[in-house]
Amino acid sequence: MDSYEGRPLPRPGEDIYDQGLAFDLATMRRRQALRMFGLGAIAAGLAGCGGKTETPTTATTEKTVLTEIPNETAGPYPGDGSNGPNVLTESGVVRSDITSSFGTATGKAEGVPITLTLSLKDLANAGAAFAGVAVYVWHCDRAGAYSLYSTGVTGENYLRGVQVADDAGEVKFTSIFPACYTGRWPHIHFEVYPDQASITDASKAIATSQVALPKETCDEVYTQTGYEASVTNLGQVSLDSDNVFGEDSGALQLATVTGSAASGYAVTLEVGVDTTTTPAGGGQVGGGGAPSGAPGAPPSGGMGGPPPSGGPGGGPGGAPPSGGPPPSR
């Protein structure tokens, strides 16, 4: 053989693999050039002739690295017993539809409907589906008020509920889109417990975090009846300036949302939980501790009385409870 791929061999009498380093390097460079520039032209030519081509694929060992969900404060209105009332001890709290109150309360939260799906991953078990964990979800209504705490709804417990993750590690809740109240980006709170039996003790939560809602969705929802005050409030805050999501603009907490204000939205988020780390969130407010006074004691303008002024419909927002740092709600 005197040539190879149209090039003369420096050692015609020897095997192709024994042609020397210079020949080998030239061959490698030629093949790289063909891969970079020639495949597209070859595919186009074959397609023009009616030939069938297969798209080259590149095998890779790269995988998306799932990261632990940031631990956040539960805020001053958790309803988990860490700061006043404990809805988690009540029969009926384990439910998927949280739009209405339960027990002796009869109120219902009106607003744009959503279905919230959280997909729990066990980072201590290579990111496997975290089946069996219990997830407690709560958030404000379309007026910015929190049941159990805000003026006019202290006797209600709507927009609060627990679900146990299925075999796929998923929990689903039917709810309404929350308001944007003064000083906070629109969000949904949640706590993860090792099992349903643990939910009555807030100290047993293995993760506490918040779901951030995308601006485009908020802009659409807040044109709807009942959300009027949220338009102004949203214009005064951003993900970058928010005191919870601002550190990374909610990179790991920003939900994926599909749907419309007319038909409702599907809100989804993947939640990595690492039981080998010590939970840093929970019932802390601001720099730590409950607003003015021991946990469970009604703070000035907080639980057991009117909430801080400034939020739509008397909801949380405006000046923080006296005697403490600005709360992360």
C-alpha positions as CSV (number, residue, x, y, z in Angstrom):
1,M,0.0,0.0,0.0
2,D,1.5,3.3,-1.2
3,S,-1.2,5.7,0.1
4,Y,-3.8,6.1,2.9
5,E,-6.8,8.4,2.6
6,G,-5.3,10.0,-0.5
7,R,-1.9,10.7,1.2
8,P,1.4,9.0,0.3
9,L,2.8,6.8,3.0
10,P,6.3,7.7,4.3
11,R,7.0,3.9,4.8
12,P,5.1,2.1,2.0
13,G,6.2,-1.3,3.0
14,E,5.1,-1.2,6.6
15,D,1.7,-1.4,8.4
16,I,-0.4,1.8,8.6
17,Y,0.3,2.0,12.4
18,D,4.0,2.1,11.8
19,Q,4.2,5.2,9.6
20,G,5.7,7.4,12.3
21,L,4.6,10.2,14.7
22,A,4.3,12.9,12.1
23,F,2.0,10.8,9.9
24,D,-0.1,9.9,13.0
25,L,-0.5,13.5,14.1
26,A,-1.5,14.6,10.6
27,T,-4.1,11.8,10.5
28,M,-5.6,12.9,13.8
29,R,-5.8,16.6,12.7
30,R,-7.5,15.6,9.5
31,R,-10.1,13.5,11.3
32,Q,-10.8,16.3,13.7
33,A,-11.3,18.8,10.9
34,L,-13.6,16.4,9.1
35,R,-15.7,16.0,12.3
36,M,-15.9,19.7,12.8
37,F,-16.6,20.9,9.2
38,G,-17.4,17.9,7.0
39,L,-20.3,16.1,8.7
40,G,-22.8,18.9,8.0
41,A,-21.9,19.0,4.3
42,I,-22.0,15.2,4.0
43,A,-25.4,15.1,5.7
44,A,-26.8,17.9,3.5
45,G,-25.6,16.1,0.3
46,L,-27.1,12.8,1.3
47,A,-30.4,14.5,2.2
48,G,-30.4,16.2,-1.1
49,C,-30.1,12.9,-2.8
50,G,-32.9,11.4,-0.8
51,G,-30.4,9.4,1.3
52,K,-31.1,8.5,4.9
53,T,-28.6,9.9,7.5
54,E,-28.2,9.4,11.2
55,T,-27.3,12.2,13.4
56,P,-24.0,11.6,15.2
57,T,-24.3,11.3,18.9
58,T,-21.7,11.9,21.5
59,A,-21.6,9.7,24.6
60,T,-21.1,11.6,27.8
61,T,-20.8,10.7,31.5
62,E,-21.9,14.2,32.5
63,K,-25.0,14.4,34.8
64,T,-26.9,17.2,36.2
65,V,-25.8,17.6,39.8
66,L,-28.8,17.9,42.1
67,T,-28.1,20.4,44.9
68,E,-29.7,20.6,48.3
69,I,-32.6,23.0,48.5
70,P,-31.5,26.2,50.4
71,N,-32.7,26.1,54.0
72,E,-34.8,29.2,54.8
73,T,-36.7,30.7,57.7
74,A,-40.2,29.5,58.2
75,G,-41.1,33.2,58.8
76,P,-43.4,34.6,61.5
77,Y,-46.6,32.8,60.3
78,P,-45.7,29.1,60.1
79,G,-48.6,27.6,62.0
80,D,-46.4,24.6,62.9
81,G,-46.2,25.4,66.6
82,S,-42.8,27.1,66.5
83,N,-44.5,30.5,66.8
84,G,-48.0,30.3,68.1
85,P,-50.7,28.0,66.7
86,N,-50.0,24.5,65.5
87,V,-52.3,23.4,62.7
88,L,-50.2,20.2,62.3
89,T,-51.8,18.7,65.4
90,E,-55.3,19.0,63.9
91,S,-57.2,16.1,62.3
92,G,-57.7,16.8,58.6
93,V,-54.5,18.7,57.9
94,V,-53.3,15.8,55.7
95,R,-55.0,16.7,52.5
96,S,-54.2,17.6,48.9
97,D,-56.8,20.5,48.4
98,I,-55.8,23.3,50.7
99,T,-58.1,26.0,49.3
100,S,-60.6,25.6,52.0
101,S,-60.4,25.6,55.8
102,F,-61.1,22.3,57.6
103,G,-62.3,21.3,61.0
104,T,-64.8,23.8,62.5
105,A,-63.6,26.6,60.1
106,T,-65.5,27.1,56.9
107,G,-63.6,29.8,54.9
108,K,-62.3,29.4,51.4
109,A,-59.5,31.2,49.7
110,E,-60.5,32.6,46.3
111,G,-58.0,33.2,43.5
112,V,-56.3,31.9,40.4
113,P,-56.1,28.1,40.8
114,I,-52.7,26.3,40.9
115,T,-51.5,22.7,41.2
116,L,-48.3,22.6,43.1
117,T,-46.0,19.6,42.6
118,L,-42.9,19.1,44.6
119,S,-40.5,16.3,43.6
120,L,-38.4,15.2,46.6
121,K,-35.0,13.7,46.1
122,D,-32.9,12.0,48.7
123,L,-29.4,13.3,48.3
124,A,-28.1,10.9,51.0
125,N,-29.3,8.1,48.7
126,A,-27.8,9.2,45.4
127,G,-30.8,11.4,44.6
128,A,-33.4,8.7,44.7
129,A,-37.0,9.5,45.0
130,F,-37.7,10.4,48.6
131,A,-40.8,8.3,49.1
132,G,-42.7,8.5,52.5
133,V,-41.5,12.0,53.6
134,A,-44.3,14.3,54.7
135,V,-44.4,17.9,53.3
136,Y,-46.2,20.7,54.9
137,V,-47.1,23.6,52.6
138,W,-48.5,27.1,53.5
139,H,-48.8,30.5,51.9
140,C,-50.8,33.7,51.9
141,D,-54.1,34.3,50.1
142,R,-54.7,36.7,47.2
143,A,-55.0,39.6,49.7
144,G,-51.6,38.8,51.3
145,A,-53.2,37.5,54.5
146,Y,-52.0,34.3,56.3
147,S,-54.7,32.1,58.0
148,L,-54.4,31.7,61.7
149,Y,-52.5,35.1,62.0
150,S,-53.9,37.9,59.9
151,T,-56.7,40.2,60.8
152,G,-60.1,38.7,59.8
153,V,-58.7,35.2,59.1
154,T,-57.3,34.2,62.5
155,G,-60.1,31.6,62.8
156,E,-59.3,30.1,59.4
157,N,-56.7,27.5,58.4
158,Y,-56.9,27.5,54.7
159,L,-53.8,27.4,52.4
160,R,-52.2,25.0,54.8
161,G,-51.9,21.2,54.4
162,V,-49.7,18.1,54.4
163,Q,-49.1,15.4,51.9
164,V,-47.0,12.3,52.1
165,A,-44.6,11.7,49.1
166,D,-45.6,8.8,46.8
167,D,-43.2,6.2,45.4
168,A,-41.9,8.8,42.9
169,G,-41.2,11.2,45.8
170,E,-43.9,13.6,44.7
171,V,-46.5,15.6,46.6
172,K,-49.3,17.5,44.9
173,F,-51.5,20.3,46.3
174,T,-54.4,22.1,44.8
175,S,-54.3,25.8,45.9
176,I,-54.5,29.4,44.7
177,F,-51.8,31.7,43.5
178,P,-50.5,33.8,46.4
179,A,-50.3,37.6,46.5
180,C,-47.2,39.7,46.5
181,Y,-47.2,41.7,49.8
182,T,-45.0,44.5,50.8
183,G,-41.3,43.6,51.0
184,R,-41.3,40.0,49.7
185,W,-41.2,38.3,46.4
186,P,-44.2,36.0,45.8
187,H,-43.5,32.7,47.4
188,I,-44.8,29.4,48.9
189,H,-43.4,28.0,52.2
190,F,-42.8,24.3,52.8
191,E,-41.3,22.0,55.5
192,V,-40.2,18.4,54.9
193,Y,-40.5,15.9,57.7
194,P,-39.1,12.3,57.8
195,D,-42.6,10.9,58.0
196,Q,-46.2,11.8,58.8
197,A,-45.8,10.9,62.5
198,S,-43.2,13.7,62.9
199,I,-45.2,16.6,61.6
200,T,-46.5,17.7,65.0
201,D,-43.0,18.7,66.2
202,A,-41.5,21.5,64.1
203,S,-38.0,20.6,65.4
204,K,-38.1,17.4,63.5
205,A,-38.2,19.1,60.1
206,I,-35.4,17.9,57.9
207,A,-35.7,20.8,55.4
208,T,-37.4,24.2,55.4
209,S,-37.5,26.3,52.3
210,Q,-39.6,28.4,50.0
211,V,-40.8,28.2,46.3
212,A,-40.2,31.4,44.3
213,L,-42.7,32.2,41.5
214,P,-41.6,33.5,38.1
215,K,-42.2,37.2,37.3
216,E,-44.0,36.6,34.0
217,T,-46.6,34.4,35.7
218,C,-47.0,36.9,38.5
219,D,-47.5,39.8,36.0
220,E,-50.3,37.8,34.4
221,V,-52.0,36.7,37.6
222,Y,-52.0,40.1,39.2
223,T,-54.2,41.5,36.5
224,Q,-57.0,39.4,37.9
225,T,-59.7,40.5,40.3
226,G,-58.6,40.5,43.9
227,Y,-54.9,40.8,43.2
228,E,-54.9,44.6,42.5
229,A,-52.5,45.5,45.4
230,S,-50.0,42.9,44.3
231,V,-49.2,44.9,41.1
232,T,-47.7,47.8,43.1
233,N,-46.0,45.6,45.6
234,L,-44.4,43.5,42.9
235,G,-43.0,46.6,41.3
236,Q,-41.1,47.4,44.5
237,V,-39.2,44.1,44.9
238,S,-37.2,41.8,42.8
239,L,-35.6,38.3,43.1
240,D,-32.3,40.0,43.5
241,S,-33.4,42.3,46.3
242,D,-35.6,39.8,48.2
243,N,-34.3,39.0,51.6
244,V,-34.8,35.2,51.1
245,F,-34.1,34.6,47.4
246,G,-31.7,37.5,46.8
247,E,-28.4,35.6,47.5
248,D,-28.7,33.7,44.3
249,S,-31.9,35.1,42.7
250,G,-33.7,32.0,43.8
251,A,-31.7,29.8,41.4
252,L,-32.7,26.5,43.2
253,Q,-36.1,27.7,44.3
254,L,-37.6,29.2,41.2
255,A,-40.5,27.0,40.1
256,T,-41.4,26.0,36.6
257,V,-44.9,27.2,35.7
258,T,-47.2,26.3,32.8
259,G,-50.8,27.3,32.2
260,S,-52.7,30.5,32.2
261,A,-54.7,32.7,34.5
262,A,-57.9,31.5,32.8
263,S,-57.3,27.8,33.1
264,G,-55.0,27.7,36.1
265,Y,-51.3,26.9,36.5
266,A,-49.1,23.9,37.1
267,V,-46.3,24.9,39.5
268,T,-43.4,22.4,39.8
269,L,-40.1,22.3,41.7
270,E,-37.5,19.6,42.3
271,V,-36.4,19.6,45.9
272,G,-33.1,18.0,47.0
273,V,-33.0,17.0,50.7
274,D,-29.8,16.0,52.4
275,T,-30.3,14.3,55.7
276,T,-26.6,14.2,56.4
277,T,-26.5,18.0,56.9
278,T,-28.0,19.9,59.8
279,P,-31.1,21.8,58.9
280,A,-30.5,25.6,59.2
281,G,-34.0,26.9,58.6
282,G,-37.1,26.5,60.6
283,G,-39.0,28.9,62.8
284,Q,-36.4,31.7,62.8
285,V,-37.3,35.2,62.0
286,G,-34.7,37.6,60.5
287,G,-31.5,37.1,62.3
288,G,-33.0,34.5,64.6
289,G,-35.7,33.9,67.1
290,A,-39.4,34.9,67.0
291,P,-40.6,38.5,66.8
292,S,-40.4,40.3,70.2
293,G,-40.9,37.8,73.0
294,A,-40.6,34.1,73.4
295,P,-41.9,31.7,70.7
296,G,-45.6,31.4,71.0
297,A,-46.0,34.8,72.7
298,P,-48.0,37.2,70.5
299,P,-45.6,39.7,69.0
300,S,-46.6,43.4,68.7
301,G,-48.7,43.5,65.5
302,G,-48.2,39.8,64.9
303,M,-49.9,36.6,66.0
304,G,-52.9,37.0,68.2
305,G,-53.5,40.6,67.0
306,P,-53.3,42.6,63.8
307,P,-50.4,41.7,61.5
308,P,-47.9,44.3,60.4
309,S,-49.5,47.0,58.4
310,G,-48.7,47.6,54.7
311,G,-49.7,44.3,53.1
312,P,-52.7,44.0,50.8
313,G,-55.9,43.4,52.7
314,G,-54.1,43.7,56.1
315,G,-51.7,40.9,55.3
316,P,-48.0,40.7,56.3
317,G,-45.7,43.4,55.0
318,G,-44.7,47.0,55.9
319,A,-43.0,47.6,59.2
320,P,-41.8,44.4,61.0
321,P,-43.1,43.5,64.5
322,S,-41.5,45.7,67.0
323,G,-38.5,44.6,69.0
324,G,-36.8,42.5,66.4
325,P,-35.0,42.5,63.1
326,P,-37.0,42.6,59.8
327,P,-38.5,39.2,59.4
328,S,-38.0,36.9,56.5
329,R,-41.5,35.9,55.8
